[in-house]
Amino acid sequence: MNQDDASATVARIANGEISARAATKASLARIATLDPGLNAFVTVDAAAALETAEQLDLARARGDAPGPLHGLSVAIKDVTATKGLRTTQGSTLFATHVPEHDALSVARLRRAGAIIIGKTNTPEFAFGAICENRLCGPTRNPWDPSRTSGGSSGGSAVAVATGMVHLAQGTDFGGSVRMPASFCGVFGLRPTPGTIPEPERALGWSQLATQGIFARSVRDTGLMLSVLAGRDALDPVSRDCPSLDRALPAPLRLASSLDLGGAFPVDEEVAEAFRTARRALEAVAGATTETAPDMQGGVAAFKTLRAAESWFRSGALVEKHANELSPSFVWNVRQGRDITAADYLSAEAARTRIWRACIRFFQHFDVLVMPSCAVLPFANAQKEVLEVGGQKLESIIDYLACTFLISLVGFPALSIPAPRLRDALPFGLQLIAAPGREDVLLALARRLEVAGFCHVWPDGKEAFHG
């Protein structure tokens, strides 16, 4: 049953072919079978999920109008608040924390008829290359359980890739949706900041981080975005839901870049996978021009701004509880301890210059095609990425430059699975468009999906095939 995508399942429930309860029981059975070996979930709330499903079935029997996600099982990353459902932030400090309200995104999912089936694994406070913490982990890659699912939304990516749920929510600061989507072979959307509003953020105007979407098909990605998007008066950067059904521009102007003009190193395996995937893309969508916007100074600017925000949010926590927190989280937060106002404003000035360069770039191109990560899935035992393409990195986050440079400017990005190659690990292409042009990304992805840029069930494990 969960081999269907979300859109097909909604249709089957709507026409009475299956019930919401049956769909939920199928998800729970899949979790019981697969999750002991993969560790995608921190918490599963089977009783509440089944109760919600029964209420939805009763509502349908009464003739109530169903929501667009009626009866679908959805997983929420364990840093996002869920009323009455444990939300640990991946930290022992919050091991028993149960929020009294839903985050707005969760509330919108529930109103649309989604069944929140559980919370997915994340490194502590969503900081880390490996999706593990002292409560749970690591979340293992379904294609090779010795390897990582990616950080920091790896639990959500695995839950969707294996059919444990129909859809999942994640968060993306420097690539935490796009990297796991690439590593696990699913679609991962980081929309334009403000598209999915977050009215409780302490830094309301910050646009470095946003919530995102995991799905097994392009139409499911658009379906979930249509539910989550839309203005909220308490989020100052929130925006209207973008149009999602416009046709692609003709002619389609495509740019491509392996490394944004040498802005970061990539492994040779990634370079080869990117060249192969780009040829397949060009056979479907037309030639790409190898070029990129000027991102000079972007790596330093992102690292400064990220560190400053992290220290503002979590500095007091780290100073009080350093011995109870993961070394990776402590290191990340303490990078911001000595940043001055001048440092911060200089980084904002660099960000402004780069944003304007990107705006000018997308006046000439509709989509920029890049890798979704500079490395392929690596061993869970590795813990951190300290070298890429034979180059030693300055810090443990530098390997994410191919995604965090896009976070810096806040342009929407969609990771799509490249065509599956025999015995190869999953690899994702990152499609980037101008702010608010999620419609272009989805339209191009739909064209590519039918040509093999699609979710494939992880092989070698019959349980994954339903």
N, C-alpha and C positions, 0 to 999 in steps of 0.2 A: 504493500500500500504506500509506504513512504518512498518507493521508487518513483512515484509520480512527483512532479514539481508542485509547488504550492498552488499555483493557478489551477492546475488540473484537479487537485484535491478539493479546492473550494467549489469547483464546478460539480464534482461528484457528490459532495455534501448537499449542495443546493438542489440537485435534481433527485435527491433521496436515495441515491445508489449506496451510499454509506452514511453512517452517523458520525457526529462529532466525537461521541464516546468511542466508537470503533477506531477512528483515526488516532485518538489520544492513546488508546490501549496499544495500538501498533507502535507508536513512538516510545512508550514506556517499555514495551517488550524489546525493542531494538536497543534502548539504553541499557537494559539489564543484560543483554547479550554482549554488546560491544564495549561498553564503557569500562568494565573492569580491566580490559587490556589497553585502553586508550586514555582514560582519565580526563575526559573532556569536562565533566561536571564536578562542581564542588558540592552543590545541593540539588536534589531532585524532589519536587513536591508532588508526588503521585496522587495523594488523596485530594488535594485542592484542584489539581488539573482535571481529575475525573469528575469532581463535583461541578466544576465550571462547564465541562463538556455536557453533562446531563442538563444543566440549566439552559445551555444553548440549544440542545435538542428539543427541550420543552418549548422554548421560544419559537423555534421553527415550526413545531407542531401547531402552535397557536396562530401561525401565520404572520408573526412579527417579521419585519424586514431584516434580513441578515446583513451583518457588516461585511466589508470587503475581505476580511481575514477570518471569516466565520469558521471556527472549528480547527484552525491551524495551530500546530504546536510550534511555539517560539521560545528560544532560549535567550537569556539576558546575561551579558557580561557581569561578573561579580564585583564590579565597581559602581554599578548603576542601581539606584535605590528601587526596591520592590516592597510594597506594603505587605507586612506580615510574613515576608520570606527573607531568610537570613542573607545578609549582604556583608561579606567578610573583608572586601578590598584586598583579598589575598594575604591578610595579615593576622597574626595571632592576637594582636591588640583589638581586633574586631571580630574575633572568632564566634562570638555569640550575639553580634549586633543584628537586631531586627528593626528595620525602618518602620516608621508610623505612617508613611505615605509613599506613593509611587513617584518616581521621576516623571516629568511630563511625557517623555517618549513612551514609557511603559503604560501610562494612563491612556495615551492615544492608541496603543496596540490593543489594550483590553477593550476600549470602546469599539474598536473595529472588529471585535469577535475573536481575537487571538487568545490562545490558551498558554499562559506562561508556565512552562513545564519545569524550569529550573534555572540555576545560575552556573555560568561556565567559568572555567579556570583562567587565571591571570597571574602573572608575577605580582609581587607585592606593590599595591597602589599603581599597577600597570606600568611599572618600570622594569624592563629586563628583556634580554634576547631570548631566554628560555622560558616557556610558559610553565613555571613551577613556583611553589612557595612552601613555607613550613607547614601549611595546613594540607596541601594537596599538590601532587605533581611528580614528575613532569607530565604534561599532556603530550602524548606520543603521536607522531605523524602516521596516518593510516596507511601510507604507501611504504613506510619503513619505520616500524616502532622504535628503532634505535635512534631515530632522528627527531629533531624538534618540529613541532607544529608551527613555530613562529611566535614572536611576542608582539604585542602583549595580549591580543585577542585570539590566541591559539585555540582555546576551548570552544569558542563559538565557531571557528572555521572547521574544526574537526566534527562538531555536532552536525553541521550542515553537510559536509562532504560525505559523511557516512550514512545520512538519512535518519539520524537520531531525532532530528527536528526538521521542519520545513524551512524555517527562516531563523536567523539569529542577529542580535544586535551586538555591536562592538563599539570601541572608541579608538580614535586615531589622532595622536599627537605628532609623532614623527614617522608613522608608517604602520601603526599597530593594527590596521585593518588590511592594508594592501599586502604587507609581507606575509601574514598567515594565509590570506587568500591565495597568493602565489604558491606557497609551500604545500597547500592542501588541495589545490586544483579546483577552486570555486570562484564565484564572482564576488568581489569586494569593493564596495563603493564608499569613498570619502566624498561627500557632497560639498558644495560651497558652504563655508562657515555661515551659520545662521539659518540654513535651510531646515535643519532639525534644531529647533530652539531649545535652549537650556536656561530657563529663567532663574535658576538658583545659583548660577556661577557667581563666585565672589568678584571675579574680574569680568564684568559684563561685556566690555568692549574687546576683550581678547579674542583673537580669531586663529590662534595657532592650533587649537584642538577642537575636534568635533566628534559627534557620534557617527557611526557608519552602519553598513548593512552587509550581511552575508547571505547569499542565495545560490541555488543550483542552476538558475536560468536567468536570462536577461529580463524576461517579462516578470519574473518574481522580484527581481531587484527594483523594477519600476513600481510594482504593486506595493511593496513595503515602503518605498520612498513616498508614494502618494498618501500613505497613512501618517507617516511621521512628519512630513513637511508642512509648513504653514506658519504664519506669524504668531507670535505671542507678545502681548503688550509689555511683559516684564523682561524680555530679552531685547536689549537695544540694537543688536545686529541681526535680529531675525528678519526673515524675508518671506515673501509669498511663495507658495508651492510652485516650482517651475513647471512649465508645460513639458509633458513627457512624450507626446505623440506626434511631434512635428517631423517632417521628412528631412533626410540629410540634405545639406546644401549641394547644389550641382553647378559646376564641378566641385568635388570634395578636395580640399587642399590639405594634404597630409605632410607633416614634418616628422622626422625620426632622429633620435640621438641615443647612442649607447651610454654616454656619460656627461651630457650637457657641456660638451666642449672641453672635456678634461677636468671637470669640477670634482670628480671622485674616481677612485679606482674600481674596477670590476674584475671578478675572477674570469679566467679564460673560458671555463665551462659556461658561464653566463653569457659571455660575448658570443660564443658559438650558438648557444640556444637562441639568443636574440636575433642573430643573423638569419637563422633558419625560420624562426617565427615571422620575422619581417618579410621574408620572401613569400611565405604563405599568405600573409596579410595583403601584400601588394598584388598577389594573383587575384584577390577578391575585390579589393577596394581601390586599387590604382597605385601608381608609383608614389613613393615618399621622397621628400627632399631632405638630405642629411644636413640638418642645421639645428640650432638651439638658441634660446634667448641668452643674453649675457647675465650670468648668475654670479659674477665675480664678487667676492665678499659675502656670499650668502651663507656659507658654512659657518663662518665666525658669527654672523649676525644671528642665525638660528640658535646656535649654542648659547649665546649670551642671553637672548630673550627667554629661551626655555629654562635656563638655569635660574634666571631672576624670578620667573613665575613659580618655579618649583620651590625656591626658597621662601617666597612669600606665602605659599599655601602650606608648606610642610616643614619649614625650618624649626619652628617651636617643637613640633612632634619629634623631629630627629634629635634635637638637643636634649630632650627629656628622655627619649627611649632608644637611643642609638644601639644599645646592646641587645635590644629585642627586635631590631629591624634587620632586613637583609643588607649585606655590604653594598650590593648594587644600588639599592634605593638610597642608602645613606650617602654614597658617593655622588649620585645624581643630584640630590638636594643640596649637598654642600658645595657644589660647583657655583651656586649663586650667592654664597655667603658674603663674598667680598666685592660683588659687582657694585659699582658706583652709579649715581644718576647719569654721569657723563657717559659711562660705558653703555648704559641702557639706551640713552637717547641716540648715541652714535649707531647702535645696532638698528634702532627704528629708522634712522635716516638711510642706512644701507638697505633696509627692507623696502622703504618707499621707492628708492631708486630702482631696485630690482623689480618691484611690482610694476612700475611704469614701463620698464623694458619688456616685461612679459605681456602687458596690455598691447604695446606696439607690435610685438611678435604675433599675437593672435588676431591682429588686424589683417595679417597676410596668410594665416593658417587657421584651419578649423580644429585640427587635432594634432597634438604632439604625442608620438609613440615612443615609449621608453621601457626598459626593464622595470619590473616591480620590486626587485631587490638585487643588490650587487653580488649576492652569494646564493647558492642553492641550499636546500635544507641540510643542516649540519648536525653533528651528533649531539644528543642531549648532554652527554658527559663533557662537552666542550665548554658549556656555560656562557662564555662571551666570545665575540668575534674581535680578534686583535690584529688580524692580517687579512688583506684582500688583494688579490692580484699580485701577490708577492711583495706587497708594500706593508710595512708595519704601520698601524694606525695610531694617531695621537690619543684617541680616547675610545671608550667602549661603545659610543654611539655613532662613530664616524661611518660605519658600514651602512647606515641608514640614510646617507646623504641623498641617494637617488629618490627617496620619498620625502625626507624632511625639507628638502629645498622646495618642493611643491607645497608642503604645509606652510612654509614661510610666507608664500604669496597668497595662499588661500584659494587656489584654483581647484575646481572639482577634478577628481581622478578616479578612474575605474580600473581595477585589476581584473583581467580576463584570462582564463586558462589558455595557454598555447596548445595547439594540436598535440595529442599524446604521442610520444615516440616510444618505441619498444624498449623496455628496461630503463627508461629515463625517469628521473624524479620530476614531479610537477614543476612547471615554470610559468610565470604569468607575465603578460604584457600590461604595462600601465598606460592607459589612454588618458590624456589631459586636455581639457578645453577651457575656454574663457569662463570667468565667473558667471554662474547662473545658467550655463549651457549643458546641464546634465542631459537634456534632450538629445544633443549631438552625440554624446558618449553612448547613450543607450541605443540610438538609431544605428550607429556604426557597429556596436557590439552585436545587435540583432543580425546584421548582415554577416558578420564574421561567425556567429554561433552556428549557423547552418552549414558553414564550411569547415567545421571541426574545432573552432575555438569554443569549446564547451566542457561542461562538467563530465567527467568519466568516473564511474564507480571504481574505487580502489581495488586492484586485482589481487588475486591470490587468497581471497577471503570470501568464501561463498556467502557468508552472512550479509555481506554488503549488498548483495544483488537481490535481496528480498525473497 
